[in-house]
Amino acid sequence: MSQRLRHSEALAAAEALADSAPYNRDALYLVAANQRCLYRIPEALETLQRLEQRHPRFSLLYQERGYCYMSLRETRRAVDAFLQAVNFNPALAASWMMLERLYCMMGEVENAAAASKQVCALQHMPAEIVRASSLFSEGDLSAAASILRGYLLNANAIEAVRLRAKIALARLNRQQYSEALNAIETALKFDPRNSDYLSVYAAACVGLGRHDTAIAVYRTLLAGSPGSAELHVALGHSLKSTGRQQEAIQSYRVAATLRPSFGDAYWSLANLKTYCFSPSEIAEMRAQESEPAAHPVDRYHLCFALGKALEDRNDFAESWRFYERGNRLKRVECRYDSDFMEREVRKQIEICTAPFFAAREGVGFPHRGPIFIVGLPRSGSTLVEQILVSHSQVEATNELYDLQRIVLEIPGYPEVLGDLTRDDFRKLGERYLTDTSVYRTDKAFFVDKMPNNFRHIGVIQLMLPESKIIDVRREPMACCVSNLKQLFASGQEFSYSFDDIARYYRAYLELMRHWDAVLSGRILRVSYEELVKDLEGNVRRILDFCGLEFEPACIEFYKNERIVSTPSSEQVRRPIFRDALFQWRNFEPWLGPLKDRLGDALIRYL
């Protein structure tokens, strides 16, 4: 009776927590667990279904579902649930134990033995490593790293070192470059010649803009593995970012020679935007692309490279055929959902109204340093960035993921913005500045050029009300076609079909009209076409908006030898040119469907 009472009280507390914080993962989990303990199995399964919709990779929900099915004596469904649990988190000893038991009951001897082996392995592993492994699998990298730091002070355990390296790689994949560097440096102390660890170290240095260090590491790795085409391409990327174009070209060519089917090597050459392919190189790319056994990733890289090579030779029909094919192949592997994007835009518009901001006037952290450049990729944002960072008081960073990471970690964003306090917004502003400090020195201003941040201008206003926001806008046909010709290293998955790019552009216009209305005067719009026509006039306008005195270096931006990692890296190292304004017209015969989808955006984009 007393145990049932405890579960009833625990359930009431968990339900109260879930009501006050509906996106709290652990609250819903505790609701389900206590419902099961009270034999309210259907309710528990319903709660777990809601939990899965919000946190589909949370392993404990599948373990709890397994317990529910065991209570219902549905053995096969219980096995499936426990298997899902260990698939997400191999360190769940309880799930492995239940699998061993269930397989024995079902007479599946081999499966039972395999589960028993996993149980035994976990039992012989230090508890700290098991706990850190479990946290790592759940995505709680900070907690896992904290456990490992303490453990490594007292033990030279290979399991801990390997897990530390896995954490570094996970940090790298999340664009948490500073944390990745710290984690992999720990692993390298124990195994300084490990090539996998050195590769992660070099990639983290690249993310932090430390290309000279990365180049040295890549050259060290190549000394031991001269036949690695991937390493030659990675070296080429860092050489390109530092302006060493001829050396980058040589690295890409070596990669293509080592592996003729390596599409990324050819696309890297094309992505320089200034490289001219020879007839023999074009013939080789055609041959590799037409190979029936070509890997899809190599094939679409080759298609985009051929599109650029043939465009440079004015063979626009054949060029577009390859661009179209490359986009079609790339779109297949993308998970982008235009409906989801449009719903998110509507949410921002519904929540972030003028009265909403008026009620929160004065919130956030007062800091004038950040300058956010937003818009679409290929809109001229790198040019505006190059102009700004040529000023003596402005620092270049990169297309930073920090703001996107912050909003992803706000449960229920953007709906929950109304529930956040003044202190919450101040802390978010402080966190952004702390997280981005690794990319900066002591200059008064810095540029964050992540174009997708236009989706989060509301939270920028709330957490950093004194920052500057510049919307760089390009004529829709020129902008969309430029995106369709670009194979991005990651992200920007809206850019691989007429329908997706047109809907994204229209959603961007809709949201920016809203921000302009509710945050009047807060955002400076810069037209790429006008910037090209009147460089000095627009440079003065941009600097004045940012509170900066005019400096001639901003007009001669192409003399700035800074690191540039975007596709426009070579273009911004040359004086401004007008050729790009109408390049899209070369493909006009095939762009009817794009025009139709853009609709009135063609005339109302400014």
Sequence and secondary structure as in RCSB ss.txt:
>XXXX:A:sequence
MSQRLRHSEALAAAEALADSAPYNRDALYLVAANQRCLYRIPEALETLQRLEQRHPRFSLLYQERGYCYMSLRET
RRAVDAFLQAVNFNPALAASWMMLERLYCMMGEVENAAAASKQVCALQHMPAEIVRASSLFSEGDLSAAASILRG
YLLNANAIEAVRLRAKIALARLNRQQYSEALNAIETALKFDPRNSDYLSVYAAACVGLGRHDTAIAVYRTLLAGS
PGSAELHVALGHSLKSTGRQQEAIQSYRVAATLRPSFGDAYWSLANLKTYCFSPSEIAEMRAQESEPAAHPVDRY
HLCFALGKALEDRNDFAESWRFYERGNRLKRVECRYDSDFMEREVRKQIEICTAPFFAAREGVGFPHRGPIFIVG
LPRSGSTLVEQILVSHSQVEATNELYDLQRIVLEIPGYPEVLGDLTRDDFRKLGERYLTDTSVYRTDKAFFVDKM
PNNFRHIGVIQLMLPESKIIDVRREPMACCVSNLKQLFASGQEFSYSFDDIARYYRAYLELMRHWDAVLSGRILR
VSYEELVKDLEGNVRRILDFCGLEFEPACIEFYKNERIVSTPSSEQVRRPIFRDALFQWRNFEPWLGPLKDRLGD
ALIRYL
>XXXX:A:secstr
 HHHHHHHHHHHHHHHHHHH TT HHHHHHHHHHHHHTT HHHHHHHHHHHHHH TT HHHHHHHHHHHHHTT H
HHHHHHHHHHHHH TT HHHHHHHHHHHHHHT HHHHHHHHHHHHHHHTS HHHHHHHHHHHTT HHHHHHHHHH
HHTT   HHHHHHHHHHHHHHHHTT HHHHHHHHHHHHHH TT HHHHHHHHHHHHHTT HHHHHHHHHHHHHH 
TT HHHHHHHHHHHHHTT HHHHHHHHHHHHHH TT HHHHHHHHTTSS    HHHHHHHHHHHT TT  HHHHH
HHHHHHHHHHHHTT HHHHHHHHHHHHHHHHHT    HHHHHHHHHHHHHHS HHHHHTTTT S     EEEEEE
 TTSSHHHHHHHHHTSTTEEEEES  HHHHHHHTSTTTTGGGGG  HHHHHHHHHHHHHHHGGG  S SEEEE  
GGGGGGHHHHHHH TT EEEEEE  HHHHHHHHHT   SS  GGGGSHHHHHHHHHHHHHHHHHHHHHTTTSEEE
EEHHHHHHSHHHHHHHHHHHTT    GGGTTGGG      STTTTGGGS   SGGGGGGGGGGGG HHHHHHHGG
GGTS  
